[in-house]
Amino acid sequence: MTKRVLIASLTAIAATMCMTGSSFADAASEGLARATENIAKYKAKPEFVAPGDPFDAKACAAGKKMLSIPNSSGNPFLKGIIDRMKVAGAEVGLEVREWENQGQPSQWVQGVELATREKYDIIDLISGIDPGTIEPQLKAAKEAGVKVMTSHFYDPSFEQNPVVSSSLTIGFGEVGTILADWAAVATDGKANIALIVSNEVPPTIPLVANFKEQLAKNCPDCTITQEINVGVTEWGTKIQTAVQSAVQANPEINVVIPIYDSMSQFVIPALRLTGKTGEIKVGTFNGTPFVLDYIAQGLADMNIGESLDWIAYATVDGHLRDACGLESPTALNVPFYIFDKDNIAEAGTPAQFDTGYGDAYKSGFRKLWGIE
């Protein structure tokens, strides 16, 4: 190869590398712009959208009762929803009762058997109980005339268990997309993430899958440095030590994402003990008040919130429609709203479950039910 040819070849290679680097930079910049645009949608005030046609909810609810079974009564998010369902149901005459439990399948079975024995009209499996784990008892309930429904559990991508009459889904995959875009924007496209998950909870699967897909799409320089899987009953004993170990072993971690915000009560102490408070960003999902207070205190950075009261009204609405033979919505249709340092004051001091979302949903549902 002559000197002239060699120089030409090296010049061509350099130009190609330059173009490749430029293309990569363009892709990163475009991804960050998409992520920023997506995040902005969830910082706008939520709006009420009617889930169906108006109906006489009082006539529908007359004499009916519903047993709501959470995956654990120790979860303040779920307990908060059920407490509000009792109030929303009372407005139209639907009796709502919680089956209190500590997250044991045997206790869920007892609740289903009670609902069957006492001739409840509706069993509501709320957020976390896979109908397949107690299917024989649910089949018996169905055969006895009890309608089995789920709320805040199935992602739209899930295949519904045949024993379930209807489901009010929630976009867990959408949550994963939001979390990924937030991590990208919060670190200017350079996130090194510790992801805290509970794979035993079915909604975790679409949430994490969408998180990884969106991160790859919009943030080529972002990395999941460590994924930590902890079962729900072990959060209190394993999350703190696992997070401490992760950030000590991987000093490049600059974001921790506990996908369910009640996990944060164990993440924050880990960051404090490792001296990483304020240095590592924390983003999560659910809008539980004590975690929103972490944002106000500078201990966390972002929480994707949902109004529990809105969820309660939407659940009562959807389940009544099904129980009375009307077309039931296939989703809760409760909007997500991002809280961060810019708007955390809207959540109250201290933060409240339903503050900051507006109250258009109340008059919206009451008009649909014919009581306003």
C-alpha positions as a printed Julia matrix, in Angstrom:
372×3 Matrix{Float64}:
   0.0     0.0    0.0
   1.43    3.38  -1.0
   1.74    6.22   1.44
  -0.93    8.18  -0.45
  -3.39    5.23  -0.33
  -2.65    4.66   3.37
  -3.36    8.31   4.19
  -6.6     8.17   2.19
  -7.67    5.0    4.0
  -6.93    6.46   7.43
  -8.81    9.63   6.53
 -11.84    7.61   5.44
 -11.77    5.59   8.67
 -11.52    8.75  10.76
 -14.42   10.31   8.87
 -16.53    7.2    9.4
 -15.74    7.17  13.11
 -16.6    10.84  13.33
 -19.91   10.25  11.55
 -20.68    7.26  13.8
 -19.92    9.29  16.9
 -22.04   12.11  15.58
 -24.92    9.74  14.82
 -24.69    8.26  18.31
 -24.73   11.73  19.84
 -27.73   12.66  17.68
 -29.58    9.51  18.77
 -28.87   10.27  22.42
 -30.01   13.86  22.02
 -33.18   12.84  20.19
 -33.95   10.19  22.84
 -33.53   12.71  25.62
 -35.87   15.11  23.82
 -38.51   12.37  23.51
 -38.13   11.48  27.18
 -38.49   15.13  28.2
 -41.63   15.51  26.09
 -43.17   12.36  27.56
 -42.48   13.42  31.15
 -44.12   16.8   30.53
 -47.46   15.09  29.83
 -47.58   13.72  33.36
 -46.84   17.07  34.97
 -50.09   18.54  33.63
 -53.12   18.51  35.94
 -55.2    15.31  35.57
 -58.55   15.57  33.78
 -61.69   13.46  34.33
 -62.84   11.29  31.44
 -66.17    9.45  31.82
 -65.63    5.65  31.79
 -69.08    4.96  30.35
 -72.66    6.12  29.94
 -74.69    7.48  32.89
 -76.69    4.89  34.9
 -78.88    4.74  38.01
 -76.21    3.68  40.47
 -78.52    3.7   43.5
 -80.96    1.32  41.86
 -78.04   -0.84  40.73
 -76.39   -0.95  44.17
 -79.55   -1.55  46.2
 -78.99   -4.49  48.55
 -75.58   -5.32  47.13
 -72.35   -5.86  49.06
 -68.71   -6.23  48.06
 -65.77   -7.81  49.86
 -62.46   -6.23  48.89
 -59.39   -8.38  49.49
 -56.0    -6.62  49.24
 -52.77   -8.58  48.88
 -51.9    -7.27  52.35
 -53.69   -4.92  54.73
 -50.25   -3.74  55.82
 -49.93   -1.82  52.55
 -51.13    1.75  53.32
 -51.78    2.42  49.64
 -54.29   -0.43  49.33
 -55.89    0.15  52.69
 -56.33    3.79  51.73
 -58.17    2.81  48.54
 -60.52    0.45  50.36
 -61.31    3.0   53.08
 -62.33    5.42  50.31
 -64.32    2.73  48.49
 -66.42    2.35  51.62
 -67.27    6.06  51.46
 -67.86    6.12  47.69
 -70.0     2.99  47.89
 -72.09    4.46  50.7
 -73.09    7.34  48.4
 -75.11    4.92  46.28
 -75.89    2.23  48.86
 -73.16   -0.33  48.08
 -71.8    -1.99  51.22
 -68.01   -2.36  51.0
 -66.01   -4.42  53.49
 -62.28   -5.1   53.67
 -61.0    -8.61  54.33
 -58.01   -7.79  56.49
 -54.99  -10.05  56.07
 -51.23  -10.17  56.36
 -50.48  -11.26  52.82
 -50.89  -15.02  53.29
 -52.7   -17.0   50.55
 -54.48  -19.04  53.23
 -55.98  -15.78  54.52
 -57.14  -14.8   51.02
 -58.85  -18.19  50.79
 -60.67  -17.53  54.06
 -61.95  -14.24  52.7
 -63.25  -15.83  49.5
 -64.96  -18.58  51.49
 -66.62  -16.0   53.74
 -67.89  -14.04  50.74
 -69.29  -17.24  49.26
 -70.91  -18.35  52.49
 -72.43  -14.95  53.27
 -73.65  -14.43  49.7
 -71.7   -11.34  48.73
 -72.4   -10.0   45.26
 -68.82   -9.0   44.46
 -65.34  -10.14  45.44
 -62.8    -7.45  44.58
 -59.2    -8.68  44.37
 -57.23   -5.48  44.65
 -53.67   -4.96  43.46
 -51.5    -7.99  43.88
 -53.56  -11.16  44.32
 -53.2   -13.36  41.27
 -56.57  -15.14  40.86
 -54.68  -18.23  39.78
 -53.22  -18.68  43.27
 -56.67  -19.25  44.81
 -58.55  -20.4   41.71
 -60.47  -23.36  43.23
 -62.06  -21.16  45.89
 -62.82  -18.42  43.35
 -64.49  -20.98  41.06
 -66.66  -22.09  43.96
 -67.59  -18.47  44.63
 -68.48  -17.93  40.99
 -70.64  -21.06  40.94
 -72.44  -19.73  44.03
 -73.32  -16.53  42.17
 -70.55  -14.24  43.43
 -68.91  -12.15  40.72
 -65.09  -12.14  41.0
 -63.48   -8.91  39.8
 -60.02   -7.39  40.01
 -58.91   -3.79  40.35
 -55.52   -2.11  40.09
 -53.96   -5.48  39.31
 -53.94   -6.5   35.64
 -51.89   -4.59  33.12
 -53.73   -4.18  29.79
 -51.27   -6.69  28.31
 -52.3    -9.46  30.75
 -54.61  -12.32  29.84
 -57.48  -12.31  32.31
 -58.11  -15.48  34.33
 -61.39  -17.1   33.15
 -62.81  -17.07  36.69
 -62.7   -13.25  36.68
 -65.83  -11.48  35.47
 -64.15   -8.15  34.69
 -60.96   -6.26  35.45
 -60.19   -2.61  35.99
 -56.65   -2.54  34.69
 -53.87   -0.07  35.32
 -51.01    0.77  32.99
 -48.1    -0.76  34.88
 -46.18   -0.84  31.61
 -46.9     2.87  31.25
 -45.43    3.43  34.72
 -42.24    1.67  33.61
 -42.03    3.96  30.6
 -42.39    7.06  32.77
 -39.77    5.87  35.25
 -37.27    5.17  32.47
 -37.77    8.55  30.84
 -37.5    10.3   34.19
 -34.2     8.55  34.98
 -32.84    9.65  31.6
 -33.91   13.28  32.01
 -32.84   13.49  35.67
 -29.27   12.47  34.79
 -29.02   14.2   31.41
 -28.89   10.82  29.73
 -26.22    9.29  31.98
 -28.18    7.15  34.45
 -26.53    4.24  36.26
 -29.48    2.6   37.95
 -30.15    0.31  40.88
 -33.61   -1.11  40.18
 -35.55   -2.55  43.14
 -38.29   -5.0   42.11
 -40.61   -7.71  43.46
 -40.96  -10.27  40.69
 -43.51  -12.3   42.64
 -46.03   -9.48  42.09
 -47.37   -9.99  38.53
 -47.61   -6.28  37.57
 -43.84   -6.06  38.11
 -43.28   -7.96  34.86
 -44.78   -5.45  32.38
 -43.51   -2.52  34.44
 -39.9    -3.7   34.32
 -40.14   -4.87  30.7
 -41.34   -1.43  29.56
 -38.76    0.28  31.75
 -35.94   -1.6   30.05
 -37.4    -1.13  26.58
 -37.89    2.62  27.03
 -34.45    3.06  28.55
 -32.85    1.35  25.56
 -34.94    3.44  23.17
 -34.37    6.89  24.66
 -31.16    6.64  26.65
 -28.3     4.72  24.99
 -25.86    5.87  27.68
 -28.08    4.71  30.56
 -27.39    1.42  32.33
 -29.15   -0.77  34.86
 -26.11   -1.42  37.03
 -27.92   -3.75  39.42
 -31.41   -5.22  39.6
 -32.44   -6.25  43.11
 -35.41   -8.6   43.54
 -36.98   -8.71  47.02
 -40.21  -10.51  47.93
 -42.95   -8.38  49.48
 -42.76  -10.07  52.89
 -38.99   -9.46  52.97
 -38.92   -5.74  52.15
 -38.31   -4.81  55.78
 -35.4    -7.2   56.23
 -33.62   -7.22  52.87
 -34.05   -3.99  50.89
 -31.89   -1.75  53.07
 -28.91   -4.09  53.2
 -29.19   -4.9   49.49
 -29.21   -1.23  48.5
 -26.31   -0.44  50.85
 -24.26   -3.22  49.33
 -25.15   -2.17  45.78
 -24.14    1.48  46.12
 -20.95    0.59  48.0
 -19.93   -1.97  45.4
 -20.95    0.26  42.47
 -20.03    3.89  43.2
 -21.15    4.86  39.69
 -24.83    4.32  40.67
 -26.58    7.69  40.53
 -30.24    6.62  40.48
 -32.19    4.2   42.68
 -35.67    3.21  41.51
 -37.81    1.27  43.99
 -40.7     0.51  41.61
 -43.31    0.56  44.42
 -42.89    3.54  46.67
 -43.47    1.77  49.99
 -40.06    0.2   49.32
 -38.58    3.67  49.79
 -38.82    3.51  53.56
 -35.96    1.01  53.39
 -34.06    2.65  50.54
 -33.72    6.08  52.17
 -31.95    4.75  55.33
 -29.53    2.82  53.09
 -28.59    5.99  51.22
 -28.24    7.9   54.48
 -25.92    5.29  55.98
 -23.74    5.25  52.85
 -23.57    9.05  52.72
 -25.38    9.14  49.37
 -28.45   11.14  50.39
 -29.01   13.88  47.84
 -26.24   12.5   45.64
 -28.21    9.53  44.32
 -31.59   10.38  42.81
 -34.66    8.4   43.87
 -37.73    8.0   41.66
 -40.71    5.74  42.35
 -44.44    5.07  41.87
 -47.7     5.15  43.88
 -47.93    8.57  45.56
 -47.95    7.34  49.17
 -47.88   10.43  51.46
 -44.83    9.57  53.55
 -42.83    9.1   50.35
 -44.11   12.4   48.97
 -42.85   13.95  52.21
 -39.41   12.53  51.37
 -39.45   14.75  48.27
 -40.29   17.82  50.35
 -37.42   16.9   52.69
 -34.94   16.45  49.85
 -34.59   12.71  50.48
 -36.27   11.59  47.22
 -36.77   13.25  43.86
 -39.9    12.02  42.06
 -43.04   10.01  42.67
 -45.67    9.04  40.09
 -48.87    9.55  42.04
 -52.45    8.37  41.72
 -55.39    9.74  43.68
 -56.64    6.95  45.93
 -60.04    8.59  46.13
 -60.22    8.69  42.32
 -59.28    5.0   42.21
 -61.99    4.25  44.78
 -64.72    6.0   42.8
 -63.56    4.37  39.56
 -63.55    0.91  41.2
 -67.05    1.3   42.63
 -68.27    2.56  39.25
 -66.72   -0.25  37.22
 -67.73   -3.06  39.57
 -71.31   -1.82  39.85
 -71.63   -1.69  36.07
 -70.52   -5.32  35.83
 -72.68   -6.47  38.76
 -75.76   -4.95  37.13
 -75.15   -6.37  33.68
 -73.89   -3.16  32.13
 -70.76   -2.85  30.02
 -67.81   -2.46  32.39
 -64.78   -0.36  31.5
 -61.61   -2.36  30.93
 -59.4     0.1   32.8
 -59.52    2.29  35.88
 -58.82    5.35  33.72
 -57.19    7.09  36.68
 -54.45    9.42  35.42
 -50.87    9.43  36.67
 -49.41   12.66  38.01
 -45.73   13.37  38.65
 -44.72   14.99  41.92
 -41.23   16.49  42.23
 -39.59   19.46  43.94
 -41.39   21.87  41.62
 -44.93   20.94  42.69
 -44.61   18.89  45.88
 -46.26   21.67  47.89
 -49.5    20.79  46.07
 -49.56   17.46  47.93
 -49.97   19.25  51.3
 -47.81   19.56  54.39
 -47.66   16.83  55.43
 -48.66   15.21  52.15
 -52.11   13.64  51.76
 -53.26   10.75  49.59
 -55.69   12.77  47.5
 -54.29   16.29  47.57
 -52.91   17.87  44.42
 -54.96   15.98  41.83
 -58.02   18.23  41.77
 -61.55   16.94  42.47
 -63.26   16.99  39.07
 -63.68   13.22  39.3
 -66.12   13.5   42.23
 -68.71   15.57  40.41
 -67.94   13.57  37.27
 -68.86   10.23  38.86
 -71.8    11.65  40.78
 -73.33   12.94  37.56
 -72.79    9.54  35.91
 -74.52    7.89  38.87
 -77.48   10.27  38.82
 -76.93   11.61  42.33
 -75.79   15.13  41.44
